């Protein structure tokens, strides 16, 4: 019996030693593994855009629904354009009329107008010469006492009037030859610029009656309907952008020095077990914050952490807003120059 007990004790000792060795090896491997990579926990995050018209009018047509995928520049809604079209037509007519005014001033007076002014001047000169002859004749007769003084006064008045008309006709002719004043041309051109600016604004308002998607994404909410009054302060759609897509995670202060922007990462989720998504660290917050309440327990909330954004490629569109995700970051791999979004 003693020998059996001794053998049993020896076997037990051997088993304990072997178990201790296995545990030591396992711990050593886990420790080495823990130092080879860093695991962070977070949620998938994306940007959202509130799409609104840049003017106030009733909605005429909505072209997309919730869940529809849209591309950059795609038309998604239109306003009633009757008022905008009328305004454009009005501004275009005003600009065209002022354009003709400028063209007339720049071209100057027509040859026919100049010839008419010259003919009027010659006629006024002939009247003045005739009035001069009549006044001289009346003056000679007055010296002989053949005409009363009133007739001489009438002849002098007619002469003065004829000479004034001649002077006025000369001025008109000179103005016709010289043409419009440069100041008048400049004023007409300035008025034309104002009319063209008003036309451009009216056309821009007409363009703003069309609502386009600013980027690729998915319509998350359709807030208004046709017939509703739209305005810049009332969004029509909420658009969830496809690019960029990232996981918002938090790293403790003790692990902060292990990370740098551009390091590769692998993102996994419970929704698709065993599937990894290629990613990289795109942003590390320069400021610390307390751990968000939704992330950790009451004990860990008191610790300071730094927000990390791990951008991830999402070609199949499997990652959704708010989805919990695990980020594994190898610590001994060189940082990549990866940039861009998740498609």
Residue pairs with C-beta under 8 A, 6 or more apart in sequence:
35 331
36 330
36 331
36 332
37 328
37 329
37 330
37 331
38 251
38 255
38 258
38 259
38 328
38 329
38 331
39 326
39 327
39 328
39 329
40 249
40 250
40 251
40 308
40 310
40 326
40 327
40 329
41 249
41 295
41 324
41 325
41 326
41 327
42 247
42 248
42 249
42 250
42 295
42 308
42 310
42 324
42 325
42 327
43 247
43 248
43 322
43 323
43 324
43 325
44 245
44 246
44 247
44 248
44 269
44 312
44 319
44 320
44 321
44 322
44 323
44 325
45 245
45 246
45 247
45 248
45 309
45 321
45 322
46 240
46 241
46 242
46 244
46 245
46 246
46 321
47 240
47 241
47 244
48 220
48 238
48 239
48 240
48 241
49 214
49 215
49 217
49 238
49 239
49 241
50 235
50 237
50 238
50 239
51 76
51 77
51 211
51 213
51 214
51 235
51 236
51 237
51 238
51 239
52 211
52 230
52 231
52 232
52 233
52 234
52 235
52 236
53 77
53 79
53 208
53 209
53 211
53 230
53 231
53 232
53 236
54 208
54 232
55 79
55 84
55 205
55 208
55 209
55 230
55 231
55 232
56 229
56 230
56 231
56 232
57 79
57 80
57 83
57 84
57 209
57 229
57 230
58 79
58 80
58 227
58 228
58 229
58 230
59 77
59 78
59 79
59 80
59 224
59 225
59 226
59 227
59 228
59 229
59 230
59 236
60 78
60 79
60 80
60 81
60 226
61 77
61 78
61 226
62 76
62 77
62 222
62 224
62 225
62 226
62 236
63 75
63 76
63 77
63 78
64 70
64 76
64 77
64 219
64 222
64 237
65 219
65 222
66 219
66 220
66 221
66 222
67 218
67 219
68 218
68 219
69 216
69 217
69 218
69 219
70 76
70 213
70 216
70 217
70 218
70 219
70 239
71 213
71 216
72 213
72 214
72 215
72 216
73 212
73 213
74 212
74 213
75 210
75 211
75 212
76 211
76 212
76 213
76 219
76 236
76 237
77 210
77 211
77 236
77 237
78 209
78 210
78 211
79 209
79 210
79 230
80 209
81 206
81 209
84 202
84 205
84 206
84 209
85 206
87 202
87 205
87 206
88 199
88 202
88 203
88 206
90 202
91 195
91 198
91 199
91 201
91 202
92 199
92 202
94 195
94 198
94 199
95 192
95 195
95 196
95 198
95 199
98 188
98 191
98 192
98 195
99 192
101 188
101 191
101 192
102 185
102 188
102 189
102 192
105 180
105 184
105 185
105 188
106 185
108 179
108 180
109 176
109 177
109 179
109 180
113 176
114 173
114 176
114 177
117 169
117 172
117 173
117 175
117 176
118 173
118 176
120 169
120 172
120 173
121 166
121 169
121 170
121 172
121 173
123 169
124 162
124 165
124 166
124 168
124 169
124 170
125 166
125 169
127 162
127 165
127 166
128 159
128 162
128 163
128 165
128 166
130 162
131 155
131 158
131 159
131 161
131 162
131 163
132 159
132 162
134 155
134 158
134 159
135 152
135 155
135 156
135 158
135 159
137 155
138 147
138 151
138 152
138 154
138 155
139 152
139 155
141 147
141 151
142 149
142 151
142 152
211 236
213 239
214 239
215 239
215 241
215 242
215 243
216 241
216 242
216 243
216 343
217 239
217 240
217 241
217 242
218 239
218 240
218 242
219 237
219 238
219 239
219 240
220 237
220 238
220 239
220 240
221 237
221 238
222 236
222 237
223 234
223 235
223 236
223 237
223 238
224 230
224 234
224 235
224 236
230 236
240 321
242 314
242 317
242 341
242 342
242 343
243 340
243 341
243 342
243 343
244 282
244 311
244 340
244 341
244 342
245 311
245 312
245 314
245 319
245 341
245 342
246 279
246 282
246 283
246 309
246 310
246 311
246 312
246 342
247 267
247 279
247 309
247 310
247 312
247 325
247 327
248 307
248 308
248 309
249 307
249 308
249 309
249 310
249 325
249 327
250 291
250 292
250 295
250 305
250 306
250 307
250 308
251 259
251 284
251 305
251 306
251 308
252 303
252 304
252 305
253 288
253 303
253 304
253 305
253 306
256 284
256 306
258 331
259 281
259 284
259 308
259 329
260 281
260 284
260 335
261 281
261 282
261 283
261 284
261 335
262 280
262 281
262 335
262 336
262 337
262 338
263 280
263 281
263 329
263 330
263 333
263 335
263 336
264 278
264 279
264 280
264 329
264 330
264 333
264 335
264 336
264 338
265 279
265 280
265 281
265 310
265 312
265 327
265 328
265 329
265 330
266 276
266 277
266 278
266 279
266 327
266 328
267 276
267 277
267 278
267 279
267 310
267 312
267 319
267 325
267 326
267 327
267 328
268 274
268 275
268 276
268 277
268 325
268 326
268 328
269 275
269 319
269 323
269 324
269 325
269 326
270 324
271 318
271 323
272 318
277 312
277 313
277 314
277 319
278 312
278 313
279 310
279 311
279 312
279 313
279 327
280 310
280 311
280 336
280 338
281 308
281 309
281 310
281 311
281 329
282 309
282 310
282 311
282 339
283 307
283 308
283 309
284 306
284 307
284 308
284 309
285 306
285 307
285 308
287 306
288 304
288 305
288 306
289 304
289 305
289 306
289 307
290 301
290 302
290 303
290 304
290 305
291 300
291 301
291 302
291 303
291 304
291 305
292 301
293 301
296 303
308 327
310 327
310 329
311 338
311 340
311 341
311 342
312 319
312 342
313 342
313 343
314 342
314 343
315 342
315 343
319 325
319 342
